Amino acid sequence: MRELNQAAADLKMNQPELETELMKEIGAYVAQGYFYSKPVPEAEFEAKLAADFPDNI
């Protein structure tokens, strides 16, 4: 974790931004966490997921 925090500081990014960039580099296209969205009810989450990724549901 210390290395990730230092890398973020070196790039003048916060940790969630750096994690997002790393996830994109490895091909991850779905993530969770308060950085991306406040908590929402399950039905709202499912509707958003279906709207964003209609071919995957």
Stockholm file with secondary structure:
# STOCKHOLM 1.0

chainA/1-57         MRELNQAAADLKMNQPELETELMKEIGAYVAQGYFYSKPVPEAEFEAKLAADFPDNI
#=GR chainA/1-57 SS CHHHHHHHHHTTCCHHHHHHHHHHHTTCCCCCSTTTCCCCCHHHHHHHHHHHCGGGC
#=GC SS_cons        CHHHHHHHHHTTCCHHHHHHHHHHHTTCCCCCSTTTCCCCCHHHHHHHHHHHCGGGC
//
